[in-house]
Amino acid sequence: MKKILIAGTNSGSGKTTVTSILMSCLENVAPFKVGPDYIDTTYHEIFTGNKSHNLDIFMVGEENVKNIFEIYSQNKDIAVVEGVMGLFDGLSNDFDNFSTAHVARILDIPVILVVNAKAISTSCAAIVLGFKMMDPRINICGVILNNISSQRHYSSLKEAVEKYTKIKCLGYVPKNEDLALESRHLGLKLAFEENENKILQQKKIFYEIGKKYLDLEKIKKIAKNFEPKMTFENWEKINKLKDKYRGQKIAIARDRAFSFYYQENIDLLKFCGFEINEFSPITDKKIPENINFIYFGGGYPELFSKELQNNVSMKKSILQEYEKGTKIYAECGGFMYLAKKIHLLNSEIYDFCGIFNLEIKMRKTLNIKRFGYINIETENGIKLKGHEFHYSEIVKNNENNTFYKISKNDNRKWTCGYRKKNILAGYPHISFFSNLDFFKFLVEEL
């Protein structure tokens, strides 16, 4: 088993493109993403055929990140980790700042640095040298140059980088507009939203570029060997929950409107014995039969407001489940769907489920006041971590009993999340591995 991490000098350096190329070229890959990203992981799954998992130190802590990495590396040939932002970018200027470098250090994983080489020559070496010297504990073992205009351009930069940094260049990515992945306000489009033929064509292009322009054999050689030993069964805290809820059924909303889930959350539910039943609030007529729990993840309900509004039988089914006491948990987009109305930017207004007597309005810009990593304390005293990222806000609110006390490391504070009888919903995205007491509260006490 080998492991390698792809990092960038900054956002937009090309690390997602390089990661996609490597995942398309290498075989039997265990894909991972640093941080709370839901979107890149959908592409990882397309390019590798395997589920991708998040490595988020802020959310779950160092030991849990190590365990998650080992568990999902089992029976694979190589683990490929995609970083986030620039290599050292995190919540502070310290080295223990939940950055890509922080993850690389605790996993003892070799790093390939991706540098955007557009409009640069010898200065490229200075950039690489700075990253090498920043923290000697980070093993930057290779460089891949992006946006290269010609073989001559690459040869010149390669000579400079290797001469002044002693780090090998492992190839390059030529300028190519066909490599672009379409974006929207929360990031890239989800992979399954793209035309299937387009995705397959992109994967073919990535494969051909990797074979032609990257030294894949050298990359495999510098990837570090390791033996993953961790499993759910020998993870003491988790193993106590094995099959504890066998016989219970959970309905999980998954379609074009709702797709933001940490895969580890779903796997934990399975490990604990839940029978997973996926359904579509857009197209299905009602909630699956004999359900004990309903889970709404985040996504893009605003893009499918008309379809969600017009599926009256589904909204009625959800309300009936709520009224009969079925446990319901919703995050971000799922929370929005459970509200009374949504106001779109074009002034159109659509009716949603109406379980919560509040209305949501879309914004043109990111809700920066409530953005990023958050510390959460629940009404019943559970402390955990979460993440918010949304282009909407509550504009009419007749729900006063908030369940989450939220704070950020910069001392901003607010309350969020609403509990009504057997339902809990709010903007925060939460990994169950942040605090298993929260998970147990949801499935046992909600």
C-alpha positions in Angstrom: 0.0 0.0 0.0 1.3 3.4 -1.0 0.3 7.0 -0.2 0.8 10.4 -1.8 -0.7 13.8 -1.2 -1.3 16.5 -3.9 -1.0 20.1 -2.6 -1.1 23.5 -4.2 0.8 26.7 -3.6 -2.6 28.4 -3.5 -6.2 27.9 -4.5 -6.4 27.8 -8.3 -2.9 26.3 -8.7 -4.3 23.2 -10.5 -4.2 20.6 -7.7 -7.7 19.4 -8.5 -6.7 18.9 -12.1 -3.5 17.1 -11.2 -5.4 14.9 -8.6 -8.0 14.1 -11.3 -5.3 13.1 -13.7 -3.5 10.8 -11.2 -6.8 9.2 -10.0 -7.7 8.5 -13.7 -4.3 7.0 -14.4 -3.5 5.0 -11.3 -5.2 1.7 -10.4 -7.1 0.6 -7.3 -7.0 4.1 -5.7 -8.3 5.1 -2.3 -9.3 8.7 -2.8 -9.3 11.3 0.0 -10.0 15.1 0.3 -8.5 17.4 3.0 -11.2 19.5 4.7 -15.0 19.6 4.5 -15.4 19.5 0.8 -18.4 17.6 -0.6 -18.0 18.4 -4.3 -14.4 17.3 -5.2 -15.2 13.9 -3.6 -17.9 13.2 -6.2 -15.3 13.5 -9.0 -12.9 11.3 -7.0 -15.5 8.6 -7.1 -16.0 8.9 -10.8 -12.3 8.9 -11.6 -11.4 6.0 -9.3 -14.6 4.0 -8.9 -14.3 4.2 -5.1 -15.9 6.4 -2.5 -13.9 9.4 -1.4 -13.5 10.4 2.3 -12.8 13.6 4.1 -9.7 14.1 6.2 -10.7 17.0 8.5 -8.6 17.6 11.6 -10.7 20.5 12.8 -13.9 18.5 12.6 -12.8 15.1 14.0 -9.3 15.5 15.5 -5.9 14.1 14.6 -6.5 10.5 15.8 -9.8 10.2 14.0 -8.2 11.5 10.8 -5.5 8.8 11.1 -8.1 6.1 11.7 -10.3 7.2 8.8 -7.3 7.3 6.5 -6.2 3.8 7.5 -9.7 2.3 7.4 -10.5 3.5 3.9 -7.1 2.6 2.5 -7.7 -1.1 3.2 -7.3 -3.4 0.2 -6.2 -0.5 -2.1 -2.9 -0.1 -4.0 -2.4 3.6 -3.4 -4.1 6.3 -1.4 -4.2 9.7 -3.2 -5.1 12.7 -1.0 -6.2 16.0 -2.5 -5.3 19.0 -0.4 -7.3 22.2 0.2 -6.3 25.8 -0.7 -2.5 26.4 -0.4 -0.3 23.8 1.4 0.0 25.8 4.6 -3.3 27.7 4.5 -5.5 27.0 7.6 -7.3 28.8 10.5 -4.2 30.5 11.8 -0.6 31.2 11.0 0.5 28.3 13.2 1.6 25.0 11.8 -1.2 23.2 13.8 -3.9 25.0 11.8 -5.9 22.2 10.3 -4.2 22.8 6.9 -3.1 20.4 4.2 0.4 20.5 5.7 -1.0 19.6 9.1 -2.7 16.6 7.6 0.4 15.6 5.6 2.5 15.8 8.8 0.3 13.6 11.0 -0.2 11.0 8.2 3.6 11.1 7.4 2.7 11.3 3.7 4.9 12.5 0.8 3.7 15.7 -0.9 3.7 16.6 -4.5 3.5 20.4 -4.9 1.5 21.8 -7.8 2.7 25.2 -9.1 0.8 27.4 -11.6 3.6 28.2 -14.1 1.7 30.7 -16.1 3.8 33.8 -16.8 6.8 32.8 -14.6 10.3 31.5 -15.2 13.2 31.2 -12.7 11.0 32.7 -9.9 9.2 29.4 -9.9 12.2 27.9 -8.1 12.0 30.6 -5.4 8.4 29.6 -4.8 9.2 25.9 -4.4 12.2 26.7 -2.2 10.0 28.8 0.1 7.6 25.9 0.5 10.4 23.5 1.1 11.9 25.7 3.9 8.7 26.7 5.5 8.4 23.5 7.6 11.1 20.9 7.1 8.8 18.2 8.6 6.7 18.3 5.5 8.2 15.9 2.9 7.8 17.7 -0.4 9.2 15.0 -2.7 8.2 16.3 -6.1 6.8 19.2 -8.2 4.2 19.2 -11.0 4.0 22.3 -13.1 0.6 23.5 -14.4 -0.3 25.7 -17.3 2.9 25.0 -19.3 3.0 26.5 -22.7 5.6 24.3 -24.4 8.2 21.6 -23.8 10.8 24.3 -23.8 9.0 26.2 -21.1 8.8 23.1 -19.0 12.5 22.2 -19.5 13.6 25.7 -18.4 11.5 25.6 -15.2 12.5 22.1 -14.4 16.2 23.0 -14.6 15.6 26.0 -12.3 13.5 24.1 -9.7 15.9 21.1 -9.5 19.0 23.3 -9.5 17.9 25.5 -6.6 15.6 23.3 -4.6 17.0 19.7 -5.2 13.3 18.6 -5.6 12.5 16.6 -8.7 10.0 17.8 -11.3 7.6 14.9 -12.1 6.0 16.4 -15.2 3.6 19.0 -16.2 0.1 19.8 -17.3 -0.1 21.8 -20.6 -2.5 24.6 -21.1 -5.8 23.0 -22.1 -9.3 24.5 -21.8 -10.8 21.0 -22.0 -9.5 20.4 -18.5 -11.8 22.9 -16.9 -14.6 21.6 -14.7 -17.8 23.7 -14.6 -18.4 25.7 -11.5 -21.3 27.3 -9.6 -21.7 29.3 -6.4 -20.8 26.5 -3.9 -17.9 25.3 -6.1 -17.6 22.8 -8.9 -20.8 21.1 -10.2 -21.3 17.7 -8.7 -19.9 15.0 -10.9 -23.3 13.2 -11.3 -24.9 16.4 -12.6 -22.6 16.5 -15.6 -23.4 14.7 -18.8 -22.1 11.2 -18.5 -20.4 11.3 -21.8 -18.7 14.5 -20.9 -17.4 13.0 -17.7 -16.1 10.0 -19.5 -14.5 12.2 -22.1 -12.8 14.2 -19.3 -11.5 11.1 -17.7 -10.1 9.9 -21.0 -8.4 13.3 -21.5 -7.0 13.2 -18.0 -5.7 9.6 -18.6 -4.0 10.6 -21.9 -2.4 13.7 -20.3 -1.1 11.7 -17.4 0.4 9.1 -19.6 2.0 11.6 -21.9 3.2 14.4 -19.6 3.6 12.9 -16.0 6.3 10.5 -14.8 3.8 8.1 -13.3 6.4 5.4 -12.5 8.5 7.9 -10.5 5.4 9.2 -8.7 4.5 5.6 -7.7 8.1 5.1 -6.6 8.2 8.1 -4.3 4.8 7.4 -2.8 5.5 6.0 0.6 4.8 2.4 1.5 2.6 1.8 4.6 0.5 -0.9 6.1 -3.0 0.2 7.1 -4.1 -1.6 10.3 -7.1 0.2 11.5 -10.7 -1.1 11.0 -14.0 -0.2 12.5 -13.8 -3.4 14.4 -10.7 -2.4 16.3 -11.7 1.2 16.8 -12.7 0.9 20.4 -15.3 3.7 20.6 -16.9 2.8 17.3 -16.9 -1.0 17.8 -19.2 -0.6 20.9 -21.9 0.5 18.5 -21.6 -2.4 16.0 -25.1 -3.6 15.1 -26.6 -1.7 18.0 -29.4 -0.4 15.9 -30.0 -3.5 13.7 -33.6 -3.7 12.6 -34.0 0.0 12.3 -34.4 1.7 8.9 -33.1 5.1 7.9 -34.3 7.1 4.9 -31.6 9.3 3.3 -32.5 12.0 0.8 -30.2 11.7 -2.2 -30.8 13.3 -5.6 -29.8 16.4 -7.5 -31.1 18.7 -4.7 -29.6 16.8 -1.7 -26.2 15.2 -2.0 -23.9 16.7 0.6 -23.0 13.9 3.0 -19.8 12.8 4.7 -19.4 9.2 3.5 -18.1 8.3 6.9 -21.5 9.3 8.4 -23.3 6.9 6.0 -20.8 4.1 6.7 -21.2 4.6 10.5 -25.0 4.2 10.2 -24.4 0.9 8.2 -21.9 -0.3 10.8 -24.3 0.3 13.6 -26.9 -1.8 11.8 -29.2 0.7 10.1 -30.8 -0.4 6.9 -30.2 2.4 4.4 -33.1 3.5 2.2 -32.3 6.3 -0.2 -35.1 8.4 -1.7 -35.6 11.5 -3.9 -37.6 14.4 -2.6 -37.8 15.6 -6.2 -39.2 12.5 -7.9 -40.5 10.0 -5.4 -44.0 10.2 -4.2 -43.4 9.6 -0.5 -41.0 8.5 2.2 -40.0 4.8 2.1 -42.2 2.5 4.3 -41.6 1.7 8.0 -38.8 4.2 8.6 -37.4 5.0 12.0 -35.2 8.0 11.0 -35.0 10.5 8.1 -31.7 12.2 7.2 -31.6 15.3 4.9 -28.1 16.4 3.8 -27.2 19.7 2.2 -27.2 20.4 -1.5 -28.9 22.8 -3.9 -32.7 22.9 -3.1 -32.8 26.4 -4.5 -32.0 25.1 -8.0 -35.0 22.6 -7.9 -37.5 24.8 -5.9 -40.3 24.3 -8.5 -39.9 20.6 -8.6 -39.7 20.3 -4.8 -42.7 22.6 -4.4 -44.8 20.7 -6.9 -44.1 17.3 -5.3 -47.0 17.8 -2.9 -47.3 14.1 -2.0 -43.7 14.0 -0.8 -44.1 17.1 1.3 -47.3 15.6 2.8 -45.5 12.3 3.5 -42.7 14.1 5.3 -45.2 16.0 7.4 -47.0 12.8 8.3 -43.7 11.2 9.4 -43.0 14.2 11.6 -46.4 14.1 13.2 -46.2 10.4 14.0 -42.9 10.8 15.7 -40.3 9.6 13.2 -36.9 11.1 14.0 -35.7 13.7 11.4 -32.3 15.3 11.1 -31.4 17.9 8.5 -28.4 20.0 7.5 -28.2 23.2 5.5 -30.1 22.5 2.2 -32.2 19.9 4.0 -33.0 22.5 6.7 -34.0 24.9 4.0 -36.4 22.3 2.5 -38.1 21.9 5.8 -38.8 25.6 6.1 -42.1 27.2 5.0 -40.9 29.1 1.9 -37.8 30.0 -0.2 -37.3 33.3 -1.9 -35.1 33.1 -5.0 -32.9 35.9 -6.4 -35.3 36.4 -9.3 -38.1 37.2 -6.7 -39.9 33.9 -7.2 -41.2 32.4 -4.0 -41.8 28.6 -3.6 -43.5 26.6 -0.8 -41.5 24.0 0.9 -42.5 21.6 3.7 -43.4 24.1 6.3 -42.4 22.1 9.3 -40.5 25.1 10.5 -42.4 28.4 10.5 -39.6 30.4 8.8 -38.7 31.6 5.4 -35.3 31.4 3.6 -34.0 33.9 1.1 -31.1 33.4 -1.3 -28.2 35.9 -1.4 -26.0 36.9 -4.3 -23.0 36.5 -2.1 -21.7 34.0 0.4 -23.1 34.5 3.9 -19.6 35.5 5.2 -20.9 36.3 8.7 -21.7 32.6 9.2 -19.0 30.9 7.1 -16.4 28.2 7.7 -15.5 26.1 10.7 -17.6 26.5 13.9 -17.6 25.3 17.5 -21.0 24.0 18.6 -22.5 23.4 22.0 -26.0 21.8 21.9 -28.9 22.7 24.2 -28.2 19.4 26.1 -24.5 20.1 26.6 -22.8 18.2 23.8 -19.7 19.9 22.4 -18.7 19.2 18.8 -17.4 20.9 15.6 -19.1 21.8 12.4 -18.9 23.8 9.2 -21.2 26.4 7.5 -21.1 27.4 3.9 -24.3 28.9 2.4 -25.7 31.6 0.1 -28.9 32.0 2.0 -30.3 33.5 5.2 -33.4 33.3 7.3 -35.6 36.4 6.6 -38.9 35.5 8.5 -38.6 33.5 11.6 -41.3 32.4 14.1 -39.1 29.7 15.6 -37.4 31.0 18.7 -36.0 27.9 20.4 -32.5 27.4 18.9 -30.6 24.3 19.8 -27.0 25.2 18.8 -24.8 27.7 20.5 -22.2 28.5 17.9 -18.8 30.3 18.2 -15.8 30.8 16.0 -12.2 31.0 16.9 -12.3 34.8 16.2 -14.9 35.2 19.0 -18.0 35.6 16.8 -21.0 34.0 18.3 -24.6 33.2 17.3 -27.4 30.6 17.8 -28.8 28.3 15.2 -30.5 25.0 14.7 -34.1 24.3 15.7 -35.5 21.4 17.6 -39.3 20.6 17.5 -40.4 17.4 19.1 -38.6 14.7 17.1 -36.8 16.9 14.6 -33.5 18.8 14.6 -32.4 21.0 11.7 -30.0 23.8 11.0 -27.3 25.2 8.7 -24.3 23.4 10.3 -22.8 20.4 8.5 -21.6 17.9 11.1 -19.4 14.8 11.0 -20.7 12.2 13.5 -17.1 11.4 14.2 -16.7 14.9 15.8 -18.5 13.6 18.9 -20.3 10.2 19.0 -22.5 11.5 21.8 -24.2 13.7 19.3 -24.7 10.7 16.9 -26.2 8.7 19.8 -28.4 11.6 20.7 -29.8 11.8 17.2 -30.6 8.1 16.8 -31.7 7.4 20.4 -33.1 10.5 22.0 -34.3 12.9 19.3 
